[in-house]
Amino acid sequence: MTSSYSSSHGRRLAVAVSGAGRTLASLLRQQQPDSGYQVTAVIASRADCAAVAVARDHELPVLVADFSAASLAASGDRLYAWLQGQGIDWIALAGFLKVFPLHPRWSQRIVNIHPALLPKHGGVGMYGDKVHAAVLASGDTVAGASVHFVTERYDEGALIAQITVPVKPEDDLRGLAGRVFAAESELYPRTVNRLMSGALPLAGGAVERLIYEHR
């Protein structure tokens, strides 16, 4: 088995989850045998979240751990030992709502997707419908999603790729949220694939920018 510390552009991806597992399902649905990534393990902050059932349906190994502040250090040690045993190369957060323990050897190999055009509408407590409500309240005419590297501070890691979605005058929370998630489902698998195959990040810290075209 390949060590999780052995290659810059590996193929084995662990996905970290806390909720329904829609993004995990999207990553699984879009991977192909020749993709730059293969989801081979799942990390969960709750044993009872629906995402765990998604992982079990795909016969993926699951690590459930306590990511509360009091247990973070111990859980981090357990997590990285488990990831190394699984031969994981990259980690993708997918609706993971806890602080993720970071390891210096994993710098630039842990990514997250956020349902807004960062640096707007990010930070502590900004997730899910709270983000879409903030976009609508702000009067923004463009929304979207961002993929970024994970750091100690929520949503402040270097941006890798973004996709834009128009905010329509008639949009309500559900309409905007649905369109942004559809765009996320296009952006995240593509970006993870390109990261793990070495095509991203772009030189000089440039952000890859896409426009979502509703079909």
C-alpha positions in Angstrom: 0.0 0.0 0.0 1.3 3.5 -0.9 2.0 5.7 2.1 -0.2 8.8 2.3 3.0 10.9 2.5 4.7 9.4 -0.6 3.5 11.3 -3.6 2.6 14.8 -4.6 -0.3 13.9 -6.8 -1.8 10.7 -5.6 -5.2 9.2 -6.5 -6.6 8.0 -3.2 -9.1 10.6 -1.7 -10.7 10.6 1.7 -13.8 12.7 2.1 -14.8 14.3 5.4 -18.5 14.7 6.1 -21.0 15.7 8.8 -24.4 15.8 7.1 -26.5 14.4 4.3 -23.6 13.3 2.0 -24.8 15.0 -1.2 -21.3 16.2 -2.1 -19.8 12.8 -1.2 -22.4 11.3 -3.5 -21.5 13.7 -6.3 -17.8 12.9 -6.0 -18.6 9.2 -6.1 -21.0 9.6 -9.0 -18.5 11.5 -11.2 -15.3 9.5 -10.6 -14.2 7.2 -13.4 -11.6 4.5 -13.5 -9.2 6.9 -15.2 -10.1 9.9 -13.0 -7.3 11.7 -11.2 -9.1 10.7 -8.0 -10.8 7.7 -6.4 -12.8 8.1 -3.2 -11.4 5.3 -1.0 -12.3 6.4 2.5 -14.7 8.6 4.5 -14.1 10.6 7.7 -17.2 11.5 9.7 -17.8 13.7 12.7 -21.1 11.9 13.5 -21.9 8.2 13.3 -25.6 9.0 12.6 -25.2 11.4 9.7 -26.7 10.3 6.4 -23.3 10.6 4.7 -22.1 7.5 6.6 -24.9 5.5 5.0 -23.7 6.7 1.6 -20.2 5.5 2.4 -21.5 2.2 3.6 -23.6 1.7 0.5 -20.3 2.1 -1.5 -18.5 -0.3 0.9 -16.0 2.5 1.9 -14.1 2.3 5.2 -15.4 5.0 7.6 -13.6 6.6 10.5 -16.0 8.3 13.0 -14.2 10.5 15.5 -14.9 13.2 18.1 -13.7 16.5 16.6 -14.8 18.6 19.6 -12.2 21.0 20.9 -11.5 18.8 24.0 -10.8 15.7 21.8 -9.2 17.3 18.7 -5.6 16.5 19.4 -6.3 12.8 20.2 -8.7 12.5 17.3 -6.1 14.1 15.0 -3.4 11.5 16.0 -5.9 8.7 15.4 -7.1 10.2 12.1 -3.7 10.6 10.5 -2.6 7.1 11.6 -5.7 5.8 10.0 -5.2 7.8 6.8 -1.7 6.6 6.4 -2.9 3.0 6.9 -5.5 3.6 4.1 -2.9 5.0 1.8 -4.7 8.3 1.4 -3.1 11.1 -0.7 -5.7 13.9 -0.4 -8.6 14.9 1.8 -11.7 16.8 0.6 -14.0 18.3 3.1 -17.6 17.9 2.0 -20.1 19.6 4.4 -17.7 18.9 7.3 -18.9 21.2 10.1 -16.2 20.8 12.7 -12.7 22.1 13.0 -10.5 19.8 11.0 -7.2 18.8 12.7 -4.3 19.8 10.5 -1.0 18.1 10.1 2.1 19.8 8.7 2.9 17.0 6.3 -0.6 17.5 4.8 -0.1 21.1 4.0 -1.7 21.9 0.6 -3.4 18.5 0.4 -6.6 19.2 2.3 -9.3 21.1 0.4 -12.8 22.4 1.1 -15.7 23.7 -1.0 -17.8 26.7 0.2 -21.1 27.8 -1.3 -20.1 31.4 -2.0 -17.6 33.4 -3.8 -15.0 33.8 -1.1 -13.8 36.0 0.5 -17.5 37.1 0.6 -19.9 35.3 2.9 -17.4 33.0 4.6 -16.1 32.5 8.1 -17.3 30.9 11.4 -21.0 30.0 11.3 -21.3 30.6 7.6 -22.6 27.4 6.0 -25.6 26.0 4.1 -28.7 28.2 4.0 -27.0 30.9 6.1 -24.7 31.6 3.2 -27.5 31.8 0.6 -29.5 34.0 2.9 -26.6 36.3 3.3 -26.1 36.5 -0.5 -29.8 37.4 -1.0 -29.7 40.0 1.8 -26.6 41.6 0.4 -28.2 42.3 -3.0 -25.4 40.5 -4.8 -26.1 39.8 -8.5 -23.6 36.9 -8.7 -23.2 33.9 -6.3 -21.3 30.7 -6.7 -18.9 28.4 -5.0 -15.2 28.3 -4.1 -12.7 25.5 -3.6 -9.8 26.4 -1.3 -7.0 24.9 0.7 -7.9 24.3 4.4 -6.0 26.2 7.1 -6.6 26.9 10.8 -9.1 29.7 10.0 -12.4 28.9 8.4 -12.6 29.7 4.6 -9.4 31.7 4.6 -7.1 29.3 2.8 -5.7 30.1 -0.7 -8.4 29.9 -3.4 -8.0 27.2 -6.1 -11.1 27.5 -8.2 -14.4 29.3 -8.3 -17.6 29.0 -10.3 -20.1 31.8 -10.7 -23.9 31.5 -10.7 -26.3 34.5 -11.5 -28.6 35.6 -8.7 -32.0 36.1 -10.4 -34.5 38.8 -9.3 -37.1 36.1 -8.5 -34.7 34.0 -6.5 -35.7 32.7 -3.1 -33.5 30.7 -0.7 -34.5 27.3 -2.2 -34.0 28.4 -5.8 -30.6 30.0 -5.2 -29.4 27.1 -3.0 -30.4 24.5 -5.6 -28.6 26.3 -8.4 -25.4 26.8 -6.3 -25.4 23.2 -5.3 -25.7 22.1 -9.0 -22.7 24.4 -9.7 -20.8 22.9 -6.7 -21.4 19.4 -8.1 -19.7 20.5 -11.3 -16.9 22.4 -9.7 -15.7 20.1 -6.9 -15.1 16.8 -8.8 -13.5 18.7 -11.6 -11.2 20.6 -9.3 -10.3 17.6 -7.2 -9.5 15.6 -10.3 -7.3 18.4 -11.6 -5.5 18.9 -8.3 -4.7 15.2 -8.0 -3.5 15.0 -11.6 -1.2 18.0 -11.1 -3.1 20.5 -13.3 -4.0 22.7 -10.3 -3.2 24.9 -8.5 -2.5 27.4 -11.3 0.9 29.1 -11.3 1.4 32.2 -9.2 -1.7 31.6 -7.1 -4.1 32.3 -9.9 -7.7 31.1 -9.4 -9.3 28.9 -12.0 -12.7 30.6 -12.8 -15.7 28.8 -14.3 -19.2 30.0 -15.2 -22.1 27.7 -14.4 -24.5 27.3 -17.3 -27.8 25.8 -16.2 -28.8 23.0 -18.4 
